[in-house]
Structure formats: C-alpha cells, structure tokens
Amino acid sequence: MLRLVQRWEIIYGHFAGWLENFEACNAIARDRGWAEMTMWAPLAGKANEVVVMGEWPDYVTFKAEADASYADAEYMKLVRAGAPHVVQGSGSFELLEPLPPPA
C-alpha cells in the first residue's frame, strides 16, 4: 500500500471555494476509476490547514494514475483553479509506505 499525504493552508474566506474544487476533482477521479482523496482537519497545529490523503495498492498504480491525471485537461484545469484558494508555498507532500515487520 502507498499513501499520499498533502497539507495545504487555505486563505481565510476561501474554504468554500477550495472545497468545491476539491469535490469536483474527486468527481472526475471517481468517473475515471482513480483513487479518491479524503480530507482531514488537524485538531491542533496551523490554523486553516487541511490535510488531503489518498491510498493506492502499490507504486505502479499510483504512478499510472498520477500520469493519467497530469495528462487529463479537464482534471488539470480544476487543479489549477484551486491555486487561488491556497497560501502560496504552503503545500507539502509525503508519499508513505507501511514498514515491513522486523526480520
């Protein structure tokens, strides 16, 4: 399994617009058979931050979906439309895999 974790700081007053964009991106992902992202909110920490997570069974599937999404004009138009809602430079990304049991 592979998990992508993204963190974004949303500009105050822009959350509704960001959420609408996020849901539209997930609708396209659903239509294309790609993994959908889930949204989380930290209970403590940076104000107005959202955490977005997605999971894939393996790196090959993750990479195939990432490549397909980058080549999809409709999806990328929505991704770009989300930019005015976030604080520039606030995004961070982690790609995680579970640790194997100790040998």
SESE-359552 format. One record per atom (N, C-alpha, C, O): residue in three letters; chain; atom name; x, y, z. Coordinates in nm, 4 decimals, decimal comma, always signed. Atoms other than C-alpha are relative to their C-alpha. Layout:
<recs>
REC  ALA  A  CA  X  Y  Z
...
</recs>
This chain:
<recs>
REC  MET  A  N  +0,0846  -0,1182  +0,0000
REC  MET  A  CA  +0,0000  +0,0000  +0,0000
REC  MET  A  C  +0,0887  +0,1238  +0,0000
REC  MET  A  O  +0,1987  +0,1244  +0,0552
REC  LEU  A  N  -0,0678  -0,1289  +0,0051
REC  LEU  A  CA  +0,1051  +0,3575  -0,0687
REC  LEU  A  C  -0,1000  +0,1068  +0,0414
REC  LEU  A  O  -0,2164  +0,1016  +0,0014
REC  ARG  A  N  +0,0884  -0,1088  -0,0435
REC  ARG  A  CA  -0,0395  +0,6696  +0,0955
REC  ARG  A  C  +0,0658  +0,1333  -0,0323
REC  ARG  A  O  +0,1817  +0,1574  +0,0014
REC  LEU  A  N  -0,0433  -0,1361  +0,0277
REC  LEU  A  CA  -0,0077  +1,0257  -0,0311
REC  LEU  A  C  -0,0662  +0,0912  +0,1019
REC  LEU  A  O  -0,1876  +0,0855  +0,1215
REC  VAL  A  N  +0,0507  -0,0965  -0,0967
REC  VAL  A  CA  -0,0448  +1,2976  +0,2326
REC  VAL  A  C  +0,0403  +0,1396  -0,0479
REC  VAL  A  O  +0,1587  +0,1690  -0,0645
REC  GLN  A  N  -0,0237  -0,1384  +0,0405
REC  GLN  A  CA  -0,0796  +1,6599  +0,1226
REC  GLN  A  C  -0,0523  +0,0915  +0,1099
REC  GLN  A  O  -0,1554  +0,0633  +0,1709
REC  ARG  A  N  +0,0454  -0,1022  -0,0951
REC  ARG  A  CA  -0,1072  +1,9615  +0,3525
REC  ARG  A  C  -0,0046  +0,1330  -0,0729
REC  ARG  A  O  +0,0882  +0,1693  -0,1452
REC  TRP  A  N  +0,0198  -0,1295  +0,0639
REC  TRP  A  CA  -0,2422  +2,2968  +0,2361
REC  TRP  A  C  -0,0558  +0,0980  +0,1020
REC  TRP  A  O  -0,1432  +0,0632  +0,1813
REC  GLU  A  N  +0,0595  -0,1065  -0,0791
REC  GLU  A  CA  -0,3069  +2,6231  +0,4149
REC  GLU  A  C  -0,0950  +0,0764  -0,0917
REC  GLU  A  O  -0,0544  +0,1273  -0,1962
REC  ILE  A  N  +0,1022  -0,0661  +0,0793
REC  ILE  A  CA  -0,6299  +2,7732  +0,2837
REC  ILE  A  C  -0,0097  +0,1464  +0,0440
REC  ILE  A  O  -0,0088  +0,1761  +0,1634
REC  ILE  A  N  +0,0136  -0,1425  -0,0297
REC  ILE  A  CA  -0,6625  +3,1518  +0,2612
REC  ILE  A  C  -0,1322  +0,0218  +0,0730
REC  ILE  A  O  -0,2348  -0,0339  +0,0338
REC  TYR  A  N  +0,1230  -0,0292  -0,0749
REC  TYR  A  CA  -0,9157  +3,2831  +0,5141
REC  TYR  A  C  -0,1068  +0,0528  -0,0948
REC  TYR  A  O  -0,0805  +0,1402  -0,1775
REC  GLY  A  N  +0,1118  -0,0405  +0,0840
REC  GLY  A  CA  -1,2542  +3,3228  +0,3480
REC  GLY  A  C  -0,0092  -0,0762  -0,1315
REC  GLY  A  O  -0,1010  -0,0527  -0,2100
REC  HIS  A  N  -0,0037  +0,0736  +0,1264
REC  HIS  A  CA  -1,1652  +3,0814  +0,0648
REC  HIS  A  C  -0,0354  -0,1476  +0,0145
REC  HIS  A  O  -0,0301  -0,2219  -0,0835
REC  PHE  A  N  +0,0182  +0,1435  -0,0203
REC  PHE  A  CA  -1,2548  +2,7467  +0,2201
REC  PHE  A  C  -0,1119  -0,0565  -0,0870
REC  PHE  A  O  -0,0965  -0,1653  -0,1426
REC  ALA  A  N  +0,1130  +0,0511  +0,0801
REC  ALA  A  CA  -1,5911  +2,7095  +0,0397
REC  ALA  A  C  +0,0425  -0,0209  -0,1456
REC  ALA  A  O  +0,0073  -0,1219  -0,2066
REC  GLY  A  N  -0,0476  +0,0147  +0,1376
REC  GLY  A  CA  -1,4265  +2,7678  -0,2984
REC  GLY  A  C  +0,0973  -0,1149  -0,0143
REC  GLY  A  O  +0,0913  -0,1902  -0,1115
REC  TRP  A  N  -0,0953  +0,1109  +0,0040
REC  TRP  A  CA  -1,1437  +2,5280  -0,2200
REC  TRP  A  C  -0,0727  -0,1331  +0,0097
REC  TRP  A  O  -0,0409  -0,2267  -0,0637
REC  LEU  A  N  +0,0750  +0,1241  -0,0181
REC  LEU  A  CA  -1,3895  +2,2615  -0,1016
REC  LEU  A  C  -0,0770  -0,0365  -0,1265
REC  LEU  A  O  -0,0807  -0,1536  -0,1643
REC  GLU  A  N  +0,0732  +0,0257  +0,1244
REC  GLU  A  CA  -1,5999  +2,2953  -0,4174
REC  GLU  A  C  +0,0954  -0,0566  -0,1058
REC  GLU  A  O  +0,0612  -0,1510  -0,1770
REC  ASN  A  N  -0,1003  +0,0477  +0,0945
REC  ASN  A  CA  -1,2866  +2,2485  -0,6269
REC  ASN  A  C  +0,0471  -0,1409  +0,0348
REC  ASN  A  O  +0,0610  -0,2258  -0,0532
REC  PHE  A  N  -0,0433  +0,1318  -0,0473
REC  PHE  A  CA  -1,1719  +1,9515  -0,4161
REC  PHE  A  C  -0,1024  -0,1070  -0,0376
REC  PHE  A  O  -0,0667  -0,2137  -0,0874
REC  GLU  A  N  +0,1068  +0,0963  +0,0311
REC  GLU  A  CA  -1,5088  +1,7781  -0,4603
REC  GLU  A  C  -0,0116  -0,0234  -0,1504
REC  GLU  A  O  -0,0394  -0,1354  -0,1932
REC  ALA  A  N  +0,0040  +0,0161  +0,1460
REC  ALA  A  CA  -1,5035  +1,8427  -0,8375
REC  ALA  A  C  +0,1152  -0,0887  -0,0479
REC  ALA  A  O  +0,0969  -0,1705  -0,1380
REC  CYS  A  N  -0,1137  +0,0864  +0,0342
REC  CYS  A  CA  -1,1567  +1,6833  -0,8600
REC  CYS  A  C  -0,0308  -0,1456  +0,0356
REC  CYS  A  O  -0,0005  -0,2363  -0,0420
REC  ASN  A  N  +0,0360  +0,1356  -0,0400
REC  ASN  A  CA  -1,2830  +1,3798  -0,6683
REC  ASN  A  C  -0,1064  -0,0592  -0,0923
REC  ASN  A  O  -0,1045  -0,1795  -0,1187
REC  ALA  A  N  +0,1026  +0,0500  +0,0919
REC  ALA  A  CA  -1,5845  +1,3526  -0,9019
REC  ALA  A  C  +0,0651  -0,0505  -0,1288
REC  ALA  A  O  +0,0268  -0,1549  -0,1817
REC  ILE  A  N  -0,0708  +0,0458  +0,1197
REC  ILE  A  CA  -1,3504  +1,3307  -1,2001
REC  ILE  A  C  +0,0773  -0,1280  +0,0301
REC  ILE  A  O  +0,0750  -0,2221  -0,0493
REC  ALA  A  N  -0,0738  +0,1211  -0,0381
REC  ALA  A  CA  -1,1314  +1,0775  -1,0184
REC  ALA  A  C  -0,0945  -0,1199  +0,0052
REC  ALA  A  O  -0,0611  -0,2279  -0,0434
REC  ARG  A  N  +0,0998  +0,1075  -0,0090
REC  ARG  A  CA  -1,4420  +0,8691  -0,9459
REC  ARG  A  C  -0,0417  -0,0456  -0,1395
REC  ARG  A  O  -0,0495  -0,1655  -0,1663
REC  ASP  A  N  +0,0406  +0,0323  +0,1369
REC  ASP  A  CA  -1,5512  +0,8867  -1,3108
REC  ASP  A  C  +0,1086  -0,0746  -0,0772
REC  ASP  A  O  +0,0786  -0,1599  -0,1607
REC  ARG  A  N  -0,1116  +0,0621  +0,0720
REC  ARG  A  CA  -1,2052  +0,7824  -1,4318
REC  ARG  A  C  +0,0468  -0,1308  +0,0656
REC  ARG  A  O  +0,1318  -0,2011  +0,0111
REC  GLY  A  N  -0,0425  +0,1205  -0,0706
REC  GLY  A  CA  -1,1719  +0,4993  -1,1787
REC  GLY  A  C  +0,1286  +0,0182  +0,0786
REC  GLY  A  O  +0,1938  -0,0800  +0,1141
REC  TRP  A  N  -0,1203  -0,0284  -0,0782
REC  TRP  A  CA  -0,8856  +0,6702  -0,9943
REC  TRP  A  C  -0,0356  +0,0021  +0,1485
REC  TRP  A  O  -0,1527  +0,0108  +0,1854
REC  ALA  A  N  +0,0204  -0,0100  -0,1451
REC  ALA  A  CA  -0,8404  +0,6744  -0,6178
REC  ALA  A  C  -0,0518  +0,1396  +0,0341
REC  ALA  A  O  -0,0050  +0,2396  -0,0203
REC  GLU  A  N  +0,0492  -0,1291  -0,0489
REC  GLU  A  CA  -1,0377  +0,9480  -0,4449
REC  GLU  A  C  +0,0810  +0,0415  +0,1218
REC  GLU  A  O  +0,1330  -0,0427  +0,1950
REC  MET  A  N  -0,0712  -0,0546  -0,1146
REC  MET  A  CA  -0,8758  +1,1723  -0,1883
REC  MET  A  C  -0,1000  +0,0263  +0,1119
REC  MET  A  O  -0,2166  +0,0561  +0,0860
REC  THR  A  N  +0,0828  -0,0351  -0,1144
REC  THR  A  CA  -1,0130  +1,2226  +0,1615
REC  THR  A  C  +0,0599  +0,1229  +0,0662
REC  THR  A  O  +0,1811  +0,1441  +0,0629
REC  MET  A  N  -0,0442  -0,1238  -0,0631
REC  MET  A  CA  -0,9955  +1,5499  +0,3508
REC  MET  A  C  -0,0059  -0,0158  +0,1515
REC  MET  A  O  -0,1010  -0,0715  +0,2064
REC  TRP  A  N  -0,0108  +0,0060  -0,1452
REC  TRP  A  CA  -0,8871  +1,5781  +0,7135
REC  TRP  A  C  +0,0315  +0,1394  +0,0511
REC  TRP  A  O  +0,0871  +0,2221  -0,0212
REC  ALA  A  N  -0,0319  -0,1277  -0,0640
REC  ALA  A  CA  -0,8594  +1,8706  +0,9534
REC  ALA  A  C  +0,0790  -0,0279  +0,1275
REC  ALA  A  O  +0,0342  -0,1058  +0,2117
REC  PRO  A  N  -0,0749  +0,0168  -0,1245
REC  PRO  A  CA  -0,5894  +1,8878  +1,2208
REC  PRO  A  C  -0,0793  +0,0559  +0,1185
REC  PRO  A  O  -0,1433  +0,1604  +0,1067
REC  LEU  A  N  +0,0670  -0,0482  -0,1213
REC  LEU  A  CA  -0,7315  +1,9236  +1,5723
REC  LEU  A  C  +0,0853  +0,1034  +0,0722
REC  LEU  A  O  +0,0353  +0,1789  +0,1556
REC  ALA  A  N  -0,0917  -0,0994  -0,0556
REC  ALA  A  CA  -0,4276  +2,1294  +1,6680
REC  ALA  A  C  +0,1070  +0,0250  -0,1048
REC  ALA  A  O  +0,1286  -0,0577  -0,1934
REC  GLY  A  N  -0,1056  -0,0315  +0,0954
REC  GLY  A  CA  -0,1487  +2,2992  +1,4780
REC  GLY  A  C  -0,0305  +0,1278  -0,0751
REC  GLY  A  O  -0,0925  +0,2193  -0,0210
REC  LYS  A  N  +0,0140  -0,1194  +0,0831
REC  LYS  A  CA  -0,1501  +2,5524  +1,1968
REC  LYS  A  C  -0,1472  +0,0282  -0,0289
REC  LYS  A  O  -0,2240  -0,0630  -0,0595
REC  ALA  A  N  +0,1375  -0,0409  +0,0271
REC  ALA  A  CA  -0,4729  +2,7479  +1,1509
REC  ALA  A  C  -0,0302  -0,0101  -0,1496
REC  ALA  A  O  +0,0557  +0,0168  -0,2335
REC  ASN  A  N  +0,0522  +0,0045  +0,1374
REC  ASN  A  CA  -0,6765  +2,6947  +0,8327
REC  ASN  A  C  +0,0763  -0,0975  -0,0897
REC  ASN  A  O  +0,0865  -0,0770  -0,2106
REC  GLU  A  N  -0,0703  +0,1018  +0,0770
REC  GLU  A  CA  -0,4772  +2,3905  +0,7258
REC  GLU  A  C  -0,0930  -0,1184  -0,0250
REC  GLU  A  O  -0,1702  -0,1575  +0,0624
REC  VAL  A  N  +0,0714  +0,1240  +0,0301
REC  VAL  A  CA  -0,6331  +2,0919  +0,5504
REC  VAL  A  C  +0,1040  -0,1047  -0,0372
REC  VAL  A  O  +0,2103  -0,0734  -0,0907
REC  VAL  A  N  -0,0845  +0,1129  +0,0343
REC  VAL  A  CA  -0,4777  +1,7505  +0,5085
REC  VAL  A  C  -0,0811  -0,0871  -0,0948
REC  VAL  A  O  -0,1951  -0,1234  -0,0658
REC  VAL  A  N  +0,0659  +0,0798  +0,1025
REC  VAL  A  CA  -0,5649  +1,5512  +0,1989
REC  VAL  A  C  +0,0784  -0,1293  -0,0147
REC  VAL  A  O  +0,2010  -0,1276  -0,0266
REC  MET  A  N  -0,0667  +0,1298  +0,0089
REC  MET  A  CA  -0,4924  +1,1777  +0,1762
REC  MET  A  C  -0,0634  -0,0871  -0,1071
REC  MET  A  O  -0,1839  -0,0819  -0,1318
REC  GLY  A  N  +0,0458  +0,1000  +0,0960
REC  GLY  A  CA  -0,5168  +0,9108  -0,0893
REC  GLY  A  C  +0,0827  -0,1264  +0,0176
REC  GLY  A  O  +0,1963  -0,1216  +0,0647
REC  GLU  A  N  -0,0702  +0,1281  -0,0139
REC  GLU  A  CA  -0,4224  +0,5427  -0,0962
REC  GLU  A  C  -0,0073  -0,0797  -0,1299
REC  GLU  A  O  -0,1078  -0,0779  -0,2009
REC  TRP  A  N  -0,0102  +0,0857  +0,1168
REC  TRP  A  CA  -0,3104  +0,3077  -0,3715
REC  TRP  A  C  +0,0597  -0,1327  +0,0437
REC  TRP  A  O  +0,1326  -0,1378  +0,1428
REC  PRO  A  N  -0,0519  +0,1305  -0,0420
REC  PRO  A  CA  -0,2285  -0,0636  -0,3585
REC  PRO  A  C  +0,1508  -0,0142  -0,0167
REC  PRO  A  O  +0,2141  -0,0928  +0,0538
REC  ASP  A  N  -0,1432  +0,0104  +0,0252
REC  ASP  A  CA  +0,1247  -0,0105  -0,4955
REC  ASP  A  C  +0,0472  +0,1224  -0,0781
REC  ASP  A  O  -0,0332  +0,2041  -0,1230
REC  TYR  A  N  -0,0567  -0,1163  +0,0683
REC  TYR  A  CA  +0,3606  +0,2392  -0,6571
REC  TYR  A  C  -0,0388  +0,0035  -0,1481
REC  TYR  A  O  -0,0627  +0,1109  -0,2033
REC  VAL  A  N  +0,0329  +0,0045  +0,1431
REC  VAL  A  CA  +0,2828  +0,1228  -1,0119
REC  VAL  A  C  -0,1381  +0,0600  -0,0249
REC  VAL  A  O  -0,1557  +0,1370  -0,1193
REC  THR  A  N  +0,1353  -0,0541  +0,0136
REC  THR  A  CA  -0,0882  +0,2027  -0,9672
REC  THR  A  C  -0,0003  +0,1490  +0,0276
REC  THR  A  O  -0,0625  +0,2256  -0,0461
REC  PHE  A  N  -0,0100  -0,1427  -0,0325
REC  PHE  A  CA  -0,0097  +0,5366  -0,8018
REC  PHE  A  C  +0,0577  +0,0774  -0,1186
REC  PHE  A  O  +0,0015  +0,1788  -0,1598
REC  LYS  A  N  -0,0669  -0,0695  +0,1098
REC  LYS  A  CA  +0,2258  +0,6365  -1,0847
REC  LYS  A  C  -0,0873  +0,0051  -0,1243
REC  LYS  A  O  -0,0917  +0,1075  -0,1924
REC  ALA  A  N  +0,0873  +0,0030  +0,1174
REC  ALA  A  CA  -0,0183  +0,5298  -1,3572
REC  ALA  A  C  -0,1128  +0,1022  +0,0136
REC  ALA  A  O  -0,1450  +0,1731  -0,0818
REC  GLU  A  N  +0,1074  -0,0967  -0,0221
REC  GLU  A  CA  -0,2982  +0,7359  -1,2021
REC  GLU  A  C  +0,0530  +0,1432  -0,0002
REC  GLU  A  O  -0,0129  +0,2332  -0,0523
REC  ALA  A  N  -0,0594  -0,1333  +0,0002
REC  ALA  A  CA  -0,0692  +1,0343  -1,1460
REC  ALA  A  C  +0,0277  +0,0445  -0,1441
REC  ALA  A  O  -0,0056  +0,1569  -0,1815
REC  ASP  A  N  -0,0284  -0,0333  +0,1398
REC  ASP  A  CA  +0,0465  +1,0261  -1,5091
REC  ASP  A  C  -0,1282  +0,0287  -0,0767
REC  ASP  A  O  -0,1344  +0,1237  -0,1548
REC  ALA  A  N  +0,1280  -0,0199  +0,0687
REC  ALA  A  CA  -0,3129  +0,9921  -1,6321
REC  ALA  A  C  -0,0634  +0,1325  +0,0415
REC  ALA  A  O  -0,1199  +0,2030  -0,0421
REC  SER  A  N  +0,0616  -0,1253  -0,0467
REC  SER  A  CA  -0,4291  +1,2840  -1,4164
REC  SER  A  C  +0,0732  +0,1210  -0,0569
REC  SER  A  O  +0,0091  +0,2196  -0,0931
REC  TYR  A  N  -0,0762  -0,1110  +0,0563
REC  TYR  A  CA  -0,1461  +1,5107  -1,5381
REC  TYR  A  C  -0,0315  +0,0204  -0,1484
REC  TYR  A  O  -0,0220  +0,1322  -0,1991
REC  ALA  A  N  +0,0310  -0,0076  +0,1427
REC  ALA  A  CA  -0,2460  +1,4314  -1,8986
REC  ALA  A  C  -0,1473  +0,0319  -0,0267
REC  ALA  A  O  -0,1867  +0,0500  -0,1419
REC  ASP  A  N  +0,1438  -0,0228  +0,0140
REC  ASP  A  CA  -0,6179  +1,4930  -1,8346
REC  ASP  A  C  -0,0290  +0,1497  +0,0102
REC  ASP  A  O  -0,0188  +0,2080  +0,1182
REC  ALA  A  N  +0,0189  -0,1459  +0,0047
REC  ALA  A  CA  -0,7018  +1,8502  -1,9409
REC  ALA  A  C  -0,1106  +0,0461  +0,0946
REC  ALA  A  O  -0,0962  +0,1491  +0,1605
REC  GLU  A  N  +0,1118  -0,0401  -0,0866
REC  GLU  A  CA  -1,0334  +1,8624  -1,7521
REC  GLU  A  C  +0,0421  -0,0023  +0,1470
REC  GLU  A  O  +0,0112  +0,0896  +0,2228
REC  TYR  A  N  -0,0451  +0,0128  -0,1383
REC  TYR  A  CA  -0,8762  +1,7422  -1,4279
REC  TYR  A  C  +0,1017  +0,1091  +0,0346
REC  TYR  A  O  +0,0919  +0,1730  +0,1394
REC  MET  A  N  -0,1045  -0,0992  -0,0280
REC  MET  A  CA  -0,5725  +1,9711  -1,4539
REC  MET  A  C  -0,0557  +0,1420  +0,0026
REC  MET  A  O  -0,0039  +0,2268  +0,0753
REC  LYS  A  N  +0,0637  -0,1312  -0,0067
REC  LYS  A  CA  -0,7952  +2,2713  -1,5215
REC  LYS  A  C  -0,0547  +0,0243  +0,1403
REC  LYS  A  O  -0,0427  +0,1345  +0,1938
REC  LEU  A  N  +0,0516  -0,0123  -0,1366
REC  LEU  A  CA  -0,9614  +2,2048  -1,1851
REC  LEU  A  C  +0,1127  +0,0139  +0,1021
REC  LEU  A  O  +0,1027  +0,0930  +0,1959
REC  VAL  A  N  -0,1139  -0,0098  -0,0919
REC  VAL  A  CA  -0,6282  +2,1521  -1,0096
REC  VAL  A  C  +0,0532  +0,1429  -0,0004
REC  VAL  A  O  +0,0786  +0,2006  +0,1053
REC  ARG  A  N  -0,0509  -0,1381  +0,0095
REC  ARG  A  CA  -0,5079  +2,4888  -1,1366
REC  ARG  A  C  -0,0991  +0,1006  +0,0580
REC  ARG  A  O  -0,0584  +0,2019  +0,1149
REC  ALA  A  N  +0,1017  -0,0916  -0,0528
REC  ALA  A  CA  -0,8380  +2,6538  -1,0400
REC  ALA  A  C  +0,0016  +0,0033  +0,1523
REC  ALA  A  O  -0,0507  +0,0974  +0,2120
REC  GLY  A  N  -0,0094  +0,0013  -0,1456
REC  GLY  A  CA  -0,7683  +2,5554  -0,6783
REC  GLY  A  C  +0,1101  +0,0893  +0,0544
REC  GLY  A  O  +0,1084  +0,1245  +0,1723
REC  ALA  A  N  -0,1155  -0,0770  -0,0453
REC  ALA  A  CA  -0,4475  +2,7588  -0,6624
REC  ALA  A  C  -0,0351  +0,1326  +0,0667
REC  ALA  A  O  +0,0286  +0,1670  +0,1662
REC  PRO  A  N  +0,0289  -0,1282  -0,0649
REC  PRO  A  CA  -0,6091  +3,0962  -0,5799
REC  PRO  A  C  -0,0557  -0,0128  +0,1426
REC  PRO  A  O  -0,0673  +0,0872  +0,2134
REC  HIS  A  N  +0,0571  +0,0206  -0,1329
REC  HIS  A  CA  -0,7559  +2,9423  -0,2627
REC  HIS  A  C  +0,1045  -0,0365  +0,1055
REC  HIS  A  O  +0,0742  -0,0380  +0,2248
REC  VAL  A  N  -0,1013  +0,0449  -0,0963
REC  VAL  A  CA  -0,4272  +2,8317  -0,1042
REC  VAL  A  C  +0,1099  +0,1045  +0,0155
REC  VAL  A  O  +0,1353  +0,1843  -0,0748
REC  VAL  A  N  -0,1138  -0,0875  -0,0255
REC  VAL  A  CA  -0,1401  +3,0216  +0,0512
REC  VAL  A  C  +0,1181  -0,0522  -0,0810
REC  VAL  A  O  +0,1576  -0,1680  -0,0673
REC  GLN  A  N  -0,1109  +0,0400  +0,0854
REC  GLN  A  CA  +0,1448  +3,0154  -0,1992
REC  GLN  A  C  +0,1149  -0,0542  +0,0841
REC  GLN  A  O  +0,1546  +0,0064  +0,1836
REC  GLY  A  N  -0,1127  +0,0616  -0,0684
REC  GLY  A  CA  +0,4247  +2,7859  -0,0876
REC  GLY  A  C  -0,0367  -0,0818  +0,1219
REC  GLY  A  O  +0,0517  -0,1363  +0,1880
REC  SER  A  N  +0,0391  +0,0709  -0,1215
REC  SER  A  CA  +0,2191  +2,6229  +0,1877
REC  SER  A  C  -0,0159  -0,1505  -0,0207
REC  SER  A  O  -0,0238  -0,2252  +0,0769
REC  GLY  A  N  +0,0234  +0,1418  +0,0254
REC  GLY  A  CA  +0,1751  +2,2856  +0,0186
REC  GLY  A  C  +0,1192  -0,0861  +0,0357
REC  GLY  A  O  +0,2342  -0,0494  +0,0117
REC  SER  A  N  -0,1041  +0,1003  -0,0238
REC  SER  A  CA  +0,3689  +1,9841  +0,1359
REC  SER  A  C  -0,0569  -0,1367  -0,0346
REC  SER  A  O  -0,1773  -0,1599  -0,0242
REC  PHE  A  N  +0,0412  +0,1311  +0,0477
REC  PHE  A  CA  +0,3593  +1,6262  +0,0123
REC  PHE  A  C  +0,0877  -0,1069  +0,0628
REC  PHE  A  O  +0,2089  -0,0898  +0,0758
REC  GLU  A  N  -0,0725  +0,1168  -0,0503
REC  GLU  A  CA  +0,4568  +1,2920  +0,1643
REC  GLU  A  C  -0,0553  -0,1220  -0,0729
REC  GLU  A  O  -0,1763  -0,1329  -0,0927
REC  LEU  A  N  +0,0419  +0,1259  +0,0575
REC  LEU  A  CA  +0,4456  +0,9541  -0,0055
REC  LEU  A  C  +0,0504  -0,1083  +0,0949
REC  LEU  A  O  +0,1710  -0,1269  +0,1114
REC  LEU  A  N  -0,0338  +0,0940  -0,1083
REC  LEU  A  CA  +0,4370  +0,6816  +0,2590
REC  LEU  A  C  -0,0319  -0,1431  -0,0402
REC  LEU  A  O  -0,1231  -0,1689  -0,1188
REC  GLU  A  N  +0,0296  +0,1427  +0,0132
REC  GLU  A  CA  +0,4530  +0,3036  +0,2615
REC  GLU  A  C  +0,0108  -0,0628  +0,1375
REC  GLU  A  O  +0,0871  -0,0146  +0,2212
REC  PRO  A  N  -0,0087  +0,0619  -0,1311
REC  PRO  A  CA  +0,3981  +0,0728  +0,5550
REC  PRO  A  C  +0,1364  -0,0677  +0,0202
REC  PRO  A  O  +0,1977  -0,1178  -0,0741
REC  LEU  A  N  -0,1248  +0,0692  -0,0327
REC  LEU  A  CA  +0,7035  -0,0637  +0,7315
REC  LEU  A  C  -0,0238  -0,1508  +0,0026
REC  LEU  A  O  -0,1266  -0,1971  +0,0519
REC  PRO  A  N  +0,0145  +0,1457  -0,0110
REC  PRO  A  CA  +0,7605  -0,4365  +0,6919
REC  PRO  A  C  +0,0268  -0,0438  +0,1440
REC  PRO  A  O  +0,0927  +0,0273  +0,2198
REC  PRO  A  N  -0,0313  +0,0484  -0,1362
REC  PRO  A  CA  +0,7678  -0,6447  +1,0090
REC  PRO  A  C  +0,1509  -0,0210  +0,0152
REC  PRO  A  O  +0,2195  -0,0513  -0,0823
REC  PRO  A  N  -0,1439  +0,0196  -0,0205
REC  PRO  A  CA  +1,1137  -0,6693  +1,1662
REC  PRO  A  C  +0,0414  -0,1432  -0,0339
REC  PRO  A  O  -0,0329  -0,2387  -0,0115
REC  ALA  A  N  -0,0523  +0,1332  +0,0371
REC  ALA  A  CA  +1,3266  -0,9570  +1,0412
REC  ALA  A  C  +0,0501  -0,0732  +0,1219
REC  ALA  A  O  +0,0976  -0,1862  +0,1109
</recs>
